[in-house]
Amino acid sequence: MKILFFGDIVARPGRESIAKVLPRLIKHYNPDITIANAENSAHGKGVTENSLQEMLASGIDFFTSGNHVWKKEGIKLLQNKSTPLIRPANYPEDVVGRGYEIINIRTQKIAVINLIGRIFFHNQYDCPFRKADEILALIARERCNAVLVDFHSEATSEARALGFYLDGKISALVGTHTHVQTADEQLLSNKTAYITDVGMCGVKDSVLGRNKEEVIESFFKQDSVSSDWDNDWKECIIQGVFIETGKNGKAKKIERISEIVKNE
């Protein structure tokens, strides 16, 4: 199975820039499925029906998320089981939405699991290690051809630890949330593809997609400063990974993607 996965798509610049390059990337990689993290797609925080539809039209098939998914129209979208959007599975059981999905792709199946880390977050999420084991046990009977985990985490140590813990149990663990791409893509010893953070799709000269001057001002003032995530843009960066798995669900390849897109 061939999988394209893109990091957090940030606001209108992220949506517009990925729409510019995705047809070419899909032609080049010929993926079976294209997945992206959508939690920041609507004005920097949250997701809306319009932002989701725009990204679907650009060629993305399915969406993971994180702690910002509840903003904007996220709760409403997660209530609809037909929406191709999941939230971290290790939220409490009675929280709206689902934490994993099994997707049929012709004669194959891929399980996409969303988890969130616990280090440096304010909320007390359930253990992602135990939740991963719980979900893997539940889906074992499905005989999926590939299993991909989006781990939405702050701490590199937590992501690395979960990657090693799940090595050989899943096809790939891709990190999201920090919006900064790491250069540690690798096949772990038991053939799980791994990267600590795939990065983001958003304005290149920014702080995590946000106007850099506004962020600098907020550090000086130690106060909330208004932010416009949807400024006109000149250059965006598109970041993600291409993963290829074999018939046994083991990863054969992981390739890091990082491209500059000009608004011409």
BALOBA-1460 file (C-alpha; in Angstrom, 3 decimals):
// residues 264
<rec num="1" residu="m" x="0.000" y="0.000" z="0.000"/>
<rec num="2" residu="k" x="1.156" y="3.518" z="-0.810"/>
<rec num="3" residu="i" x="0.268" y="6.321" z="1.608"/>
<rec num="4" residu="l" x="0.728" y="10.087" z="1.421"/>
<rec num="5" residu="f" x="0.423" y="11.851" z="4.776"/>
<rec num="6" residu="f" x="0.649" y="15.623" z="5.289"/>
<rec num="7" residu="g" x="1.232" y="17.540" z="8.502"/>
<rec num="8" residu="d" x="-1.127" y="20.111" z="10.018"/>
<rec num="9" residu="i" x="-2.736" y="22.179" z="7.253"/>
<rec num="10" residu="v" x="-2.762" y="25.705" z="8.664"/>
<rec num="11" residu="a" x="-5.489" y="28.169" z="7.622"/>
<rec num="12" residu="r" x="-6.266" y="29.414" z="4.119"/>
<rec num="13" residu="p" x="-2.609" y="29.602" z="2.976"/>
<rec num="14" residu="g" x="-2.134" y="25.940" z="3.889"/>
<rec num="15" residu="r" x="-5.295" y="24.895" z="2.075"/>
<rec num="16" residu="e" x="-4.485" y="26.918" z="-1.030"/>
<rec num="17" residu="s" x="-0.852" y="25.836" z="-1.223"/>
<rec num="18" residu="i" x="-1.545" y="22.126" z="-0.888"/>
<rec num="19" residu="a" x="-4.222" y="22.404" z="-3.564"/>
<rec num="20" residu="k" x="-1.536" y="23.804" z="-5.886"/>
<rec num="21" residu="v" x="0.914" y="20.916" z="-5.498"/>
<rec num="22" residu="l" x="-1.171" y="17.899" z="-4.537"/>
<rec num="23" residu="p" x="-2.210" y="16.880" z="-8.081"/>
<rec num="24" residu="r" x="1.467" y="16.712" z="-9.061"/>
<rec num="25" residu="l" x="2.436" y="14.801" z="-5.901"/>
<rec num="26" residu="i" x="-0.394" y="12.326" z="-6.393"/>
<rec num="27" residu="k" x="0.697" y="11.767" z="-9.997"/>
<rec num="28" residu="h" x="4.296" y="11.238" z="-8.848"/>
<rec num="29" residu="y" x="3.673" y="8.931" z="-5.881"/>
<rec num="30" residu="n" x="0.437" y="7.259" z="-7.074"/>
<rec num="31" residu="p" x="-0.820" y="6.744" z="-3.492"/>
<rec num="32" residu="d" x="-3.671" y="4.432" z="-2.549"/>
<rec num="33" residu="i" x="-4.779" y="7.000" z="0.027"/>
<rec num="34" residu="t" x="-3.892" y="10.593" z="0.918"/>
<rec num="35" residu="i" x="-4.313" y="11.661" z="4.554"/>
<rec num="36" residu="a" x="-3.726" y="14.994" z="6.325"/>
<rec num="37" residu="n" x="-4.117" y="16.499" z="9.785"/>
<rec num="38" residu="a" x="-6.953" y="19.042" z="9.579"/>
<rec num="39" residu="e" x="-7.183" y="20.445" z="13.111"/>
<rec num="40" residu="n" x="-5.762" y="23.869" z="12.129"/>
<rec num="41" residu="s" x="-7.319" y="24.161" z="8.683"/>
<rec num="42" residu="a" x="-9.944" y="26.817" z="9.504"/>
<rec num="43" residu="h" x="-8.298" y="30.157" z="10.375"/>
<rec num="44" residu="g" x="-5.483" y="28.440" z="12.270"/>
<rec num="45" residu="k" x="-7.514" y="26.596" z="14.888"/>
<rec num="46" residu="g" x="-10.358" y="24.201" z="14.221"/>
<rec num="47" residu="v" x="-12.129" y="22.855" z="11.170"/>
<rec num="48" residu="t" x="-15.296" y="23.786" z="9.284"/>
<rec num="49" residu="e" x="-17.452" y="22.091" z="6.684"/>
<rec num="50" residu="n" x="-16.132" y="24.529" z="4.076"/>
<rec num="51" residu="s" x="-12.455" y="23.960" z="4.938"/>
<rec num="52" residu="l" x="-12.983" y="20.205" z="4.917"/>
<rec num="53" residu="q" x="-14.750" y="20.243" z="1.557"/>
<rec num="54" residu="e" x="-12.035" y="22.456" z="0.088"/>
<rec num="55" residu="m" x="-9.345" y="19.980" z="1.137"/>
<rec num="56" residu="l" x="-11.342" y="17.004" z="-0.121"/>
<rec num="57" residu="a" x="-11.666" y="18.743" z="-3.486"/>
<rec num="58" residu="s" x="-7.888" y="19.220" z="-3.572"/>
<rec num="59" residu="g" x="-7.373" y="15.439" z="-3.405"/>
<rec num="60" residu="i" x="-7.115" y="14.538" z="0.304"/>
<rec num="61" residu="d" x="-9.160" y="11.447" z="1.202"/>
<rec num="62" residu="f" x="-9.158" y="11.364" z="5.004"/>
<rec num="63" residu="f" x="-8.302" y="13.558" z="7.986"/>
<rec num="64" residu="t" x="-6.813" y="13.140" z="11.436"/>
<rec num="65" residu="s" x="-6.778" y="15.899" z="14.056"/>
<rec num="66" residu="g" x="-5.731" y="16.867" z="17.575"/>
<rec num="67" residu="n" x="-6.557" y="19.102" z="20.506"/>
<rec num="68" residu="h" x="-7.787" y="21.999" z="18.325"/>
<rec num="69" residu="v" x="-10.389" y="19.972" z="16.434"/>
<rec num="70" residu="w" x="-13.179" y="21.055" z="18.796"/>
<rec num="71" residu="k" x="-13.025" y="24.690" z="17.660"/>
<rec num="72" residu="k" x="-15.177" y="26.154" z="14.874"/>
<rec num="73" residu="e" x="-17.511" y="23.391" z="13.571"/>
<rec num="74" residu="g" x="-15.415" y="20.444" z="14.727"/>
<rec num="75" residu="i" x="-17.905" y="19.021" z="17.219"/>
<rec num="76" residu="k" x="-20.701" y="19.101" z="14.649"/>
<rec num="77" residu="l" x="-18.515" y="17.435" z="12.034"/>
<rec num="78" residu="l" x="-17.361" y="14.720" z="14.435"/>
<rec num="79" residu="q" x="-20.967" y="13.917" z="15.322"/>
<rec num="80" residu="n" x="-21.561" y="12.899" z="11.716"/>
<rec num="81" residu="k" x="-20.120" y="9.407" z="11.260"/>
<rec num="82" residu="s" x="-19.886" y="9.890" z="7.500"/>
<rec num="83" residu="t" x="-17.422" y="12.772" z="7.899"/>
<rec num="84" residu="p" x="-13.901" y="11.535" z="6.974"/>
<rec num="85" residu="l" x="-12.456" y="13.007" z="10.166"/>
<rec num="86" residu="i" x="-11.306" y="11.404" z="13.416"/>
<rec num="87" residu="r" x="-10.093" y="12.809" z="16.749"/>
<rec num="88" residu="p" x="-7.544" y="11.414" z="19.216"/>
<rec num="89" residu="a" x="-8.786" y="8.092" z="20.547"/>
<rec num="90" residu="n" x="-7.475" y="8.587" z="24.083"/>
<rec num="91" residu="y" x="-9.990" y="11.253" z="25.002"/>
<rec num="92" residu="p" x="-12.628" y="9.996" z="27.489"/>
<rec num="93" residu="e" x="-15.048" y="7.440" z="26.060"/>
<rec num="94" residu="d" x="-18.083" y="9.746" z="26.124"/>
<rec num="95" residu="v" x="-16.423" y="12.466" z="24.029"/>
<rec num="96" residu="v" x="-18.031" y="12.958" z="20.621"/>
<rec num="97" residu="g" x="-16.341" y="11.470" z="17.575"/>
<rec num="98" residu="r" x="-14.286" y="8.388" z="16.857"/>
<rec num="99" residu="g" x="-10.594" y="7.765" z="17.364"/>
<rec num="100" residu="y" x="-9.898" y="5.370" z="14.513"/>
<rec num="101" residu="e" x="-11.334" y="4.326" z="11.192"/>
<rec num="102" residu="i" x="-10.949" y="1.293" z="8.961"/>
<rec num="103" residu="i" x="-11.002" y="2.403" z="5.337"/>
<rec num="104" residu="n" x="-11.631" y="0.089" z="2.411"/>
<rec num="105" residu="i" x="-9.469" y="0.787" z="-0.629"/>
<rec num="106" residu="r" x="-10.494" y="-1.554" z="-3.418"/>
<rec num="107" residu="t" x="-9.480" y="-5.004" z="-2.114"/>
<rec num="108" residu="q" x="-7.387" y="-3.637" z="0.760"/>
<rec num="109" residu="k" x="-8.033" y="-2.138" z="4.200"/>
<rec num="110" residu="i" x="-6.116" y="0.483" z="6.142"/>
<rec num="111" residu="a" x="-6.716" y="1.325" z="9.786"/>
<rec num="112" residu="v" x="-6.013" y="4.973" z="10.656"/>
<rec num="113" residu="i" x="-5.619" y="5.599" z="14.398"/>
<rec num="114" residu="n" x="-5.368" y="9.033" z="16.040"/>
<rec num="115" residu="l" x="-3.694" y="9.438" z="19.448"/>
<rec num="116" residu="i" x="-2.594" y="12.441" z="21.518"/>
<rec num="117" residu="g" x="0.361" y="12.717" z="23.865"/>
<rec num="118" residu="r" x="0.207" y="13.604" z="27.558"/>
<rec num="119" residu="i" x="3.484" y="15.444" z="28.175"/>
<rec num="120" residu="f" x="3.156" y="19.270" z="28.249"/>
<rec num="121" residu="f" x="-0.595" y="19.219" z="27.551"/>
<rec num="122" residu="h" x="-2.949" y="20.805" z="30.085"/>
<rec num="123" residu="n" x="-5.606" y="18.095" z="29.890"/>
<rec num="124" residu="q" x="-5.335" y="14.641" z="31.429"/>
<rec num="125" residu="y" x="-5.706" y="12.294" z="28.479"/>
<rec num="126" residu="d" x="-5.853" y="8.527" z="28.773"/>
<rec num="127" residu="c" x="-2.615" y="6.610" z="28.233"/>
<rec num="128" residu="p" x="-1.821" y="6.516" z="24.487"/>
<rec num="129" residu="f" x="0.232" y="3.319" z="24.895"/>
<rec num="130" residu="r" x="-2.648" y="1.393" z="26.475"/>
<rec num="131" residu="k" x="-5.191" y="2.915" z="24.089"/>
<rec num="132" residu="a" x="-3.096" y="1.810" z="21.102"/>
<rec num="133" residu="d" x="-3.022" y="-1.758" z="22.423"/>
<rec num="134" residu="e" x="-6.778" y="-1.653" z="23.028"/>
<rec num="135" residu="i" x="-7.542" y="-0.523" z="19.481"/>
<rec num="136" residu="l" x="-5.114" y="-2.973" z="17.897"/>
<rec num="137" residu="a" x="-6.835" y="-5.802" z="19.761"/>
<rec num="138" residu="l" x="-10.251" y="-4.583" z="18.574"/>
<rec num="139" residu="i" x="-9.252" y="-4.385" z="14.924"/>
<rec num="140" residu="a" x="-7.191" y="-7.583" z="14.780"/>
<rec num="141" residu="r" x="-10.103" y="-9.509" z="13.271"/>
<rec num="142" residu="e" x="-10.277" y="-7.012" z="10.386"/>
<rec num="143" residu="r" x="-6.946" y="-8.226" z="8.970"/>
<rec num="144" residu="c" x="-5.953" y="-4.770" z="7.779"/>
<rec num="145" residu="n" x="-3.272" y="-4.494" z="5.114"/>
<rec num="146" residu="a" x="-1.785" y="-1.456" z="6.853"/>
<rec num="147" residu="v" x="-2.156" y="0.384" z="10.167"/>
<rec num="148" residu="l" x="-1.138" y="4.032" z="10.469"/>
<rec num="149" residu="v" x="-1.008" y="6.042" z="13.708"/>
<rec num="150" residu="d" x="-1.036" y="9.852" z="13.828"/>
<rec num="151" residu="f" x="0.504" y="10.695" z="17.207"/>
<rec num="152" residu="h" x="-0.285" y="14.319" z="18.078"/>
<rec num="153" residu="s" x="2.341" y="15.138" z="20.674"/>
<rec num="154" residu="e" x="4.556" y="17.886" z="22.123"/>
<rec num="155" residu="a" x="7.479" y="15.864" z="23.472"/>
<rec num="156" residu="t" x="9.909" y="14.140" z="21.130"/>
<rec num="157" residu="s" x="10.687" y="11.608" z="23.868"/>
<rec num="158" residu="e" x="7.049" y="10.510" z="24.095"/>
<rec num="159" residu="a" x="6.784" y="10.139" z="20.321"/>
<rec num="160" residu="r" x="10.013" y="8.144" z="20.131"/>
<rec num="161" residu="a" x="8.940" y="5.883" z="22.990"/>
<rec num="162" residu="l" x="5.549" y="5.153" z="21.412"/>
<rec num="163" residu="g" x="7.206" y="4.494" z="18.072"/>
<rec num="164" residu="f" x="9.512" y="1.896" z="19.586"/>
<rec num="165" residu="y" x="6.651" y="0.411" z="21.621"/>
<rec num="166" residu="l" x="4.514" y="-0.071" z="18.511"/>
<rec num="167" residu="d" x="7.384" y="-1.175" z="16.273"/>
<rec num="168" residu="g" x="6.247" y="-4.287" z="14.433"/>
<rec num="169" residu="k" x="2.634" y="-3.876" z="15.597"/>
<rec num="170" residu="i" x="1.745" y="-1.136" z="13.095"/>
<rec num="171" residu="s" x="2.879" y="-0.057" z="9.648"/>
<rec num="172" residu="a" x="3.689" y="3.560" z="10.489"/>
<rec num="173" residu="l" x="3.706" y="6.151" z="13.261"/>
<rec num="174" residu="v" x="3.733" y="9.746" z="12.051"/>
<rec num="175" residu="g" x="3.966" y="12.625" z="14.508"/>
<rec num="176" residu="t" x="2.004" y="15.866" z="14.240"/>
<rec num="177" residu="h" x="1.298" y="18.990" z="16.360"/>
<rec num="178" residu="t" x="4.604" y="20.910" z="16.602"/>
<rec num="179" residu="h" x="4.433" y="22.075" z="12.953"/>
<rec num="180" residu="v" x="8.231" y="21.638" z="12.760"/>
<rec num="181" residu="q" x="9.420" y="18.784" z="10.567"/>
<rec num="182" residu="t" x="12.008" y="16.483" z="12.101"/>
<rec num="183" residu="a" x="14.761" y="14.824" z="10.070"/>
<rec num="184" residu="d" x="14.509" y="11.402" z="11.732"/>
<rec num="185" residu="e" x="12.369" y="9.478" z="9.255"/>
<rec num="186" residu="q" x="13.352" y="5.809" z="9.429"/>
<rec num="187" residu="l" x="12.284" y="2.204" z="9.312"/>
<rec num="188" residu="l" x="12.491" y="0.886" z="12.856"/>
<rec num="189" residu="s" x="14.018" y="-2.551" z="13.453"/>
<rec num="190" residu="n" x="10.699" y="-4.393" z="13.076"/>
<rec num="191" residu="k" x="9.771" y="-2.439" z="9.931"/>
<rec num="192" residu="t" x="7.481" y="0.253" z="11.285"/>
<rec num="193" residu="a" x="7.930" y="3.556" z="9.429"/>
<rec num="194" residu="y" x="8.533" y="6.400" z="11.867"/>
<rec num="195" residu="i" x="8.961" y="10.183" z="11.991"/>
<rec num="196" residu="t" x="8.682" y="12.326" z="15.134"/>
<rec num="197" residu="d" x="6.846" y="15.166" z="13.349"/>
<rec num="198" residu="v" x="5.929" y="15.474" z="9.693"/>
<rec num="199" residu="g" x="5.759" y="19.284" z="9.876"/>
<rec num="200" residu="m" x="3.020" y="21.531" z="8.502"/>
<rec num="201" residu="c" x="1.427" y="22.978" z="5.392"/>
<rec num="202" residu="g" x="1.382" y="26.744" z="5.871"/>
<rec num="203" residu="v" x="3.192" y="30.054" z="5.467"/>
<rec num="204" residu="k" x="6.946" y="29.456" z="5.248"/>
<rec num="205" residu="d" x="8.176" y="32.573" z="7.088"/>
<rec num="206" residu="s" x="5.874" y="32.187" z="10.061"/>
<rec num="207" residu="v" x="5.774" y="30.772" z="13.555"/>
<rec num="208" residu="l" x="3.831" y="27.530" z="13.188"/>
<rec num="209" residu="g" x="1.758" y="29.170" z="10.446"/>
<rec num="210" residu="r" x="0.978" y="32.342" z="12.394"/>
<rec num="211" residu="n" x="2.213" y="35.838" z="11.477"/>
<rec num="212" residu="k" x="5.733" y="36.031" z="12.900"/>
<rec num="213" residu="e" x="5.526" y="39.695" z="13.984"/>
<rec num="214" residu="e" x="2.386" y="38.996" z="15.991"/>
<rec num="215" residu="v" x="4.016" y="36.060" z="17.736"/>
<rec num="216" residu="i" x="7.142" y="38.074" z="18.579"/>
<rec num="217" residu="e" x="4.914" y="40.837" z="19.993"/>
<rec num="218" residu="s" x="3.050" y="38.334" z="22.142"/>
<rec num="219" residu="f" x="6.333" y="37.109" z="23.655"/>
<rec num="220" residu="f" x="7.303" y="40.660" z="24.552"/>
<rec num="221" residu="k" x="3.909" y="41.648" z="25.950"/>
<rec num="222" residu="q" x="3.196" y="38.330" z="27.702"/>
<rec num="223" residu="d" x="-0.406" y="38.908" z="26.728"/>
<rec num="224" residu="s" x="-2.896" y="37.800" z="24.121"/>
<rec num="225" residu="v" x="-2.250" y="39.509" z="20.778"/>
<rec num="226" residu="s" x="-4.786" y="39.364" z="17.976"/>
<rec num="227" residu="s" x="-3.799" y="37.077" z="15.129"/>
<rec num="228" residu="d" x="-4.723" y="36.880" z="11.464"/>
<rec num="229" residu="w" x="-3.890" y="33.423" z="10.198"/>
<rec num="230" residu="d" x="-5.359" y="34.058" z="6.739"/>
<rec num="231" residu="n" x="-3.014" y="36.793" z="5.533"/>
<rec num="232" residu="d" x="-2.109" y="36.882" z="1.861"/>
<rec num="233" residu="w" x="0.929" y="34.698" z="1.327"/>
<rec num="234" residu="k" x="3.954" y="34.640" z="-0.964"/>
<rec num="235" residu="e" x="5.544" y="31.330" z="-0.004"/>
<rec num="236" residu="c" x="4.207" y="28.307" z="1.823"/>
<rec num="237" residu="i" x="5.881" y="25.095" z="2.852"/>
<rec num="238" residu="i" x="4.249" y="21.728" z="2.211"/>
<rec num="239" residu="q" x="5.512" y="18.944" z="4.462"/>
<rec num="240" residu="g" x="4.624" y="15.312" z="4.856"/>
<rec num="241" residu="v" x="5.789" y="11.783" z="4.145"/>
<rec num="242" residu="f" x="5.328" y="9.067" z="1.575"/>
<rec num="243" residu="i" x="5.093" y="5.564" z="3.037"/>
<rec num="244" residu="e" x="5.031" y="2.262" z="1.207"/>
<rec num="245" residu="t" x="4.119" y="-1.033" z="2.860"/>
<rec num="246" residu="g" x="4.356" y="-4.642" z="1.756"/>
<rec num="247" residu="k" x="1.743" y="-7.363" z="1.723"/>
<rec num="248" residu="n" x="2.423" y="-8.199" z="5.370"/>
<rec num="249" residu="g" x="1.770" y="-4.626" z="6.505"/>
<rec num="250" residu="k" x="5.439" y="-4.005" z="7.216"/>
<rec num="251" residu="a" x="6.840" y="-0.727" z="5.951"/>
<rec num="252" residu="k" x="9.204" y="-0.880" z="2.992"/>
<rec num="253" residu="k" x="9.909" y="2.826" z="2.624"/>
<rec num="254" residu="i" x="9.403" y="6.229" z="4.226"/>
<rec num="255" residu="e" x="10.333" y="9.385" z="2.324"/>
<rec num="256" residu="r" x="10.172" y="12.875" z="3.790"/>
<rec num="257" residu="i" x="8.450" y="15.569" z="1.696"/>
<rec num="258" residu="s" x="9.233" y="19.274" z="2.072"/>
<rec num="259" residu="e" x="8.480" y="21.693" z="-0.749"/>
<rec num="260" residu="i" x="8.264" y="25.462" z="-1.101"/>
<rec num="261" residu="v" x="5.165" y="26.683" z="-2.934"/>
<rec num="262" residu="k" x="5.059" y="30.184" z="-4.430"/>
<rec num="263" residu="n" x="1.786" y="32.063" z="-4.799"/>
<rec num="264" residu="e" x="2.098" y="33.027" z="-8.450"/>
